[in-house]
């Protein structure tokens, strides 16, 4: 059984919470793309954890966790993330954490270049997290990266690194007029933060292929959402990797395997971190109230998220490109304070109604068409079955389900592991 857990919208939908919940039924959880530019927040009996690089299955002792070849790994960040979890009592060993030898390494100069370019862009910036993601993925396709497997061959990679730094310093000094990167410092950085993970580095493709033959259940965990995908998102305000479920086997190292199921995660309202078009965005006191109710601040950056009502147009598109079989609707409890719940049902562009997600640049002129539904005005965080939900909440779930054309199987009513309802 191969299942992919993916985001439907702009990211921050609550994927980590659902992976942590559903991973109880799986043997392996694999992150297949992205870096430490987003966070998955998980709350369980050990405490509250924000996971940037580690798969969310790491909080279950009997689950093997894999960081796939599609990822960009900042070794220093990973080192400290692992250390924080170990200090909280989480078991992390070479047996339950395996890292692809083909995953690229996000080096300190990638973060430097990310910051230099965002500063150069000024008001035209892309809203980068400044963690080196765009530069390192650019280098991947320029074939100018070190990969995790290089750490297992210390006799050869120093010379490669020297050539890479000479190349990068041409840009750092010549374009940005910044101080050059020092080879010795990067070499020491690799030794300090890379050495502890040498035992974790393997051919994850071979491992997963053998696991599938043995009947192991494998879950693929995406970072961000469909609208941040490099091909299908709101380009250029996207991430630099593919967040789409179809990429999961490739980014995990097993393009020879096919998914059996895709579970899409979306909030009961909309949120967005970073720049770019966000048609249903609300502002002022209305936005502040929703942001506070939902705790809408970036898990990786702490930035206040932009918020708005549920967007039918964007969600329907996200479900289509992700190829979802079923949906998990998160943060339903957050809307309990509202008398009326707004929903963006379509866009208005140049005076015409639009129900299909348009080309990214056209979104600048799109206006939301809002309808409202009656709120339930009561706390639903203790509900554990559909029968316990107020009728207004059930009507809201049913409306969304029909509007996006995909069955909603799970409804989250709180951050804790057991705070959810299985609808069917």
C-alpha positions in Angstrom: 0.0 0.0 0.0 1.5 3.3 -1.1 -0.2 6.5 0.0 0.8 10.1 -0.6 -0.3 12.9 1.9 -0.3 16.2 0.0 -1.4 19.8 0.5 -4.3 21.2 -1.6 -3.6 24.9 -1.3 -0.7 27.2 -0.5 0.8 25.0 2.2 0.4 25.0 6.0 -2.8 22.9 5.7 -2.0 20.7 8.6 -0.2 17.8 6.8 2.2 17.1 9.7 -0.8 16.6 12.0 -2.5 14.2 9.7 0.7 12.3 8.9 1.4 11.9 12.6 -2.1 10.6 13.0 -2.3 8.2 10.0 1.3 6.9 10.3 0.1 4.6 13.0 -1.2 2.4 10.2 2.1 2.5 8.1 5.5 1.0 8.3 7.4 3.7 6.5 7.0 7.5 6.1 9.0 9.2 3.4 9.5 13.0 2.8 10.1 13.3 -1.0 10.8 17.0 -1.7 11.6 20.4 -0.2 13.9 21.5 2.5 13.6 23.3 5.8 11.6 26.2 4.3 8.3 25.0 5.8 7.3 23.4 9.0 4.9 20.6 10.1 3.6 21.1 13.6 2.7 17.9 15.6 1.3 17.7 19.1 1.4 14.4 21.0 2.1 13.0 24.5 5.7 14.1 24.3 4.9 17.7 23.6 4.7 20.1 20.6 7.1 19.7 17.8 7.8 21.7 14.6 9.5 19.5 12.0 11.2 21.2 9.1 13.2 18.4 7.6 12.4 15.2 9.4 9.3 13.2 8.3 6.4 13.5 10.7 6.5 9.7 11.3 9.6 10.3 13.4 7.4 10.7 16.5 6.4 7.0 16.3 9.1 4.6 17.4 8.0 1.7 15.2 8.0 3.7 12.0 10.9 3.9 9.6 11.4 7.5 8.3 13.1 8.3 5.0 14.4 11.6 3.6 14.2 11.0 -0.1 16.4 12.1 -3.0 14.0 14.9 -4.0 14.9 16.8 -0.8 17.4 19.6 -0.2 19.1 19.0 3.2 20.6 21.7 5.3 22.9 19.6 7.5 23.3 22.2 10.2 19.5 22.5 10.5 19.0 18.8 10.5 21.7 18.4 13.2 19.9 20.8 15.5 16.4 19.4 14.7 17.5 15.9 15.6 19.2 17.2 18.8 16.0 19.0 19.9 13.9 15.9 19.4 16.3 13.6 21.1 16.4 16.0 24.1 12.6 15.7 24.2 12.8 11.9 24.4 12.3 11.0 20.7 14.3 8.0 19.6 16.3 8.7 16.4 18.8 6.1 15.1 20.2 4.8 11.8 17.4 2.2 12.0 14.4 4.6 12.0 15.9 7.5 10.0 17.4 6.8 6.6 18.6 9.5 4.2 18.9 9.1 0.5 22.5 9.2 -0.9 21.1 11.2 -3.8 19.5 14.0 -1.8 21.3 17.4 -2.4 23.0 19.3 0.4 21.9 22.9 1.0 25.2 24.6 1.8 25.7 27.9 3.7 26.4 29.8 0.5 23.0 28.8 -0.8 21.4 30.6 2.1 23.7 33.6 1.5 22.7 33.8 -2.1 19.0 33.5 -1.2 19.3 36.5 1.1 21.3 38.5 -1.3 18.8 38.0 -4.1 15.7 38.8 -2.0 17.5 42.0 -0.8 18.3 42.9 -4.4 14.7 42.4 -5.5 13.3 44.7 -2.8 9.6 45.3 -3.2 9.5 42.8 -6.0 10.8 39.9 -3.8 9.3 36.4 -4.0 8.7 36.0 -0.3 11.5 33.5 0.1 12.2 32.0 3.5 15.8 32.9 3.0 16.9 29.3 3.7 18.7 28.6 0.4 16.0 26.5 -1.3 15.8 28.3 -4.7 19.6 28.5 -5.1 20.2 24.9 -4.2 17.5 23.5 -6.5 18.9 25.8 -9.2 22.3 24.3 -8.6 20.8 20.8 -8.8 19.7 21.3 -12.3 23.0 23.1 -13.2 24.7 20.0 -11.9 26.7 22.0 -9.3 25.7 20.3 -6.0 27.1 18.0 -3.4 24.8 15.1 -2.5 24.5 13.2 0.7 26.4 10.2 -0.8 29.4 12.4 -1.3 29.9 12.4 2.5 30.6 8.7 2.3 33.5 9.5 -0.1 35.7 12.1 1.7 38.6 11.3 -0.7 36.8 12.9 -3.6 34.3 15.6 -2.6 36.8 18.2 -1.3 38.1 18.8 -4.8 34.5 19.1 -6.1 33.6 21.5 -3.3 36.6 23.7 -4.2 35.5 24.0 -7.8 31.9 24.8 -6.7 33.1 27.5 -4.4 35.3 29.1 -7.0 32.2 29.1 -9.3 29.9 30.6 -6.7 32.3 33.3 -5.6 32.2 34.7 -9.2 28.5 35.4 -8.5 28.8 36.4 -4.9 31.6 38.9 -5.5 30.9 39.9 -9.1 27.1 40.3 -9.0 26.3 41.0 -5.4 29.6 42.6 -4.4 29.6 40.6 -1.2 32.5 38.9 0.6 33.6 35.6 -0.9 32.9 32.2 0.7 35.9 30.5 2.2 36.6 26.9 1.2 38.0 25.9 4.6 34.9 27.1 6.4 32.5 25.1 4.2 34.7 22.0 4.5 34.7 22.3 8.3 30.9 22.8 8.2 30.4 19.6 6.2 32.6 17.7 8.6 30.9 19.1 11.7 27.3 18.6 10.7 27.6 15.9 8.1 29.7 13.3 9.9 27.0 12.4 12.5 24.6 11.3 9.7 27.0 9.0 7.7 25.4 5.9 9.2 21.9 7.1 8.0 22.8 7.5 4.4 21.7 4.7 2.1 20.2 3.9 -1.3 16.6 4.7 -0.3 15.3 3.5 -3.7 16.6 0.0 -3.1 15.3 0.0 0.5 11.8 1.1 -0.5 11.7 -1.4 -3.4 12.5 -4.3 -1.1 10.1 -3.0 1.5 7.2 -2.9 -1.1 8.0 -6.5 -2.1 7.6 -7.5 1.5 4.2 -5.9 1.7 5.2 -2.9 3.8 2.8 0.1 3.9 4.5 3.2 2.7 3.4 6.8 3.2 4.8 9.7 1.2 4.8 13.1 2.9 4.7 16.3 0.9 5.9 19.7 2.0 3.8 22.8 1.1 0.8 22.6 -1.2 -0.3 22.3 -4.9 -0.3 26.1 -5.4 3.4 26.3 -4.4 4.4 23.6 -6.9 7.2 24.7 -9.3 5.1 23.7 -12.4 1.5 23.9 -11.3 1.6 26.6 -8.6 1.3 30.4 -8.7 4.6 30.8 -10.5 7.0 32.5 -9.8 5.7 32.7 -6.2 6.2 29.0 -5.7 8.7 26.7 -4.1 11.5 25.3 -6.2 10.5 21.6 -6.0 7.5 19.5 -7.0 4.9 19.3 -4.3 2.6 17.1 -6.4 1.7 13.5 -5.4 2.7 12.1 -8.8 6.3 13.2 -7.9 6.3 11.2 -4.7 7.7 7.9 -6.0 10.4 9.9 -8.0 11.4 12.0 -5.0 11.5 9.0 -2.8 13.7 7.0 -5.1 11.2 4.5 -6.5 9.9 5.8 -9.9 9.2 2.1 -10.5 6.3 2.1 -8.0 2.8 3.5 -8.3 0.6 5.2 -5.7 -2.5 3.4 -4.5 -4.0 6.4 -2.8 -3.7 10.2 -2.4 -5.1 12.0 0.6 -5.3 15.7 0.2 -5.2 18.0 3.2 -7.0 21.4 3.2 -8.1 23.8 5.9 -11.7 24.7 6.6 -10.6 28.2 5.6 -7.6 29.6 3.6 -4.2 30.7 4.8 -1.0 31.6 2.9 2.6 32.5 3.9 4.7 34.5 1.5 4.1 36.7 -1.5 2.0 36.2 -4.6 -1.7 36.3 -5.5 -4.2 35.3 -2.9 -7.6 36.1 -4.3 -9.7 35.4 -1.2 -7.5 37.3 1.3 -9.2 39.3 4.0 -7.7 42.2 5.9 -8.1 44.3 9.1 -10.0 43.2 12.2 -11.7 40.4 10.3 -8.3 38.9 9.3 -6.8 39.5 12.8 -9.7 37.6 14.4 -9.2 34.6 12.1 -5.4 34.6 12.4 -5.6 34.7 16.2 -8.3 31.9 16.3 -6.3 29.7 14.1 -2.8 30.5 15.4 -1.8 31.4 11.8 1.9 32.1 12.0 4.4 30.2 9.9 5.9 27.1 11.6 9.3 27.6 9.9 9.5 31.4 9.9 7.0 32.7 12.5 5.6 35.1 9.9 1.9 36.0 10.2 0.0 34.1 7.6 -2.4 35.8 5.2 -5.9 34.4 5.8 -9.2 34.3 4.1 -12.4 32.2 3.6 -12.4 28.7 2.0 -11.6 29.1 -1.7 -13.6 26.6 -3.8 -11.8 27.6 -7.1 -8.3 27.1 -5.7 -9.2 24.0 -3.8 -10.9 22.3 -6.7 -7.8 22.9 -8.8 -5.5 21.6 -6.1 -7.5 18.4 -5.8 -7.3 17.9 -9.5 -3.6 18.3 -9.9 -2.9 16.2 -6.8 -5.3 13.4 -8.0 -6.9 13.0 -4.6 -9.0 10.1 -3.6 -10.2 11.6 -0.4 -9.7 14.7 1.8 -8.8 15.6 5.3 -10.4 18.9 6.4 -8.3 20.5 9.2 -9.0 23.3 11.7 -12.7 23.0 11.5 -12.9 24.0 15.2 -11.3 27.4 14.4 -14.5 28.7 12.7 -16.6 28.1 15.8 -16.5 31.8 16.7 -18.2 33.0 13.6 -22.0 33.9 13.2 -21.7 33.5 9.5 -19.0 31.6 7.6 -17.9 33.1 4.3 -16.9 30.9 1.3 -15.2 32.1 -1.9 -17.3 30.2 -4.5 -15.9 31.7 -7.7 -13.8 34.6 -9.0 -14.8 37.7 -11.0 -12.2 38.5 -13.7 -12.9 41.4 -16.1 -16.6 41.2 -15.2 -16.9 37.5 -15.9 -17.5 34.7 -13.5 -14.6 32.2 -13.3 -15.0 28.8 -11.7 -11.7 27.2 -12.9 -8.3 28.3 -11.5 -6.8 30.7 -14.1 -3.2 31.3 -15.2 -1.1 32.7 -12.4 -0.6 36.2 -13.8 -4.3 36.6 -14.4 -5.0 36.2 -10.7 -3.8 39.8 -10.1 -7.1 41.0 -11.5 -9.3 38.4 -9.9 -11.9 39.3 -7.2 -13.5 36.8 -4.9 -17.3 36.1 -5.1 -18.4 35.4 -1.5 -21.4 33.5 -0.2 -22.1 32.9 3.5 -23.3 29.9 5.5 -24.7 29.9 9.0 -22.2 29.3 11.7 -22.6 26.8 14.6 -21.4 29.1 17.4 -20.3 26.4 19.8 -17.1 24.5 20.7 -16.7 21.3 18.6 -13.2 20.4 19.8 -14.6 17.5 22.0 -16.6 15.9 19.1 -15.4 12.5 18.0 -18.1 11.4 15.6 -20.2 13.1 12.9 -23.3 12.6 15.1 -21.9 14.9 17.7 -21.4 17.8 15.3 -24.0 20.5 15.1 -26.1 20.4 11.9 -24.6 23.7 10.7 -21.1 22.2 10.8 -22.3 19.1 9.0 -23.9 21.3 6.3 -20.7 23.2 5.9 -18.7 20.0 5.4 -21.2 18.7 3.0 -21.2 21.9 1.0 -17.4 21.9 0.7 -17.4 18.2 -0.3 -19.8 18.8 -3.1 -18.2 22.0 -4.3 -14.7 20.5 -4.7 -15.9 17.1 -5.9 -14.0 14.9 -3.5 -15.1 13.0 -0.4 -14.1 14.4 3.0 -13.1 11.4 5.1 -11.4 13.1 8.0 -12.3 16.3 9.9 -9.8 17.7 12.4 -11.4 19.5 15.3 -8.1 20.2 17.3 -4.4 19.8 17.2 -4.1 16.7 19.4 -3.8 13.3 17.9 -7.3 12.2 18.9 -9.1 15.4 18.0 -10.5 14.2 14.7 -13.7 12.7 13.2 -13.8 9.9 10.6 -16.8 10.7 8.4 -17.1 7.3 6.7 
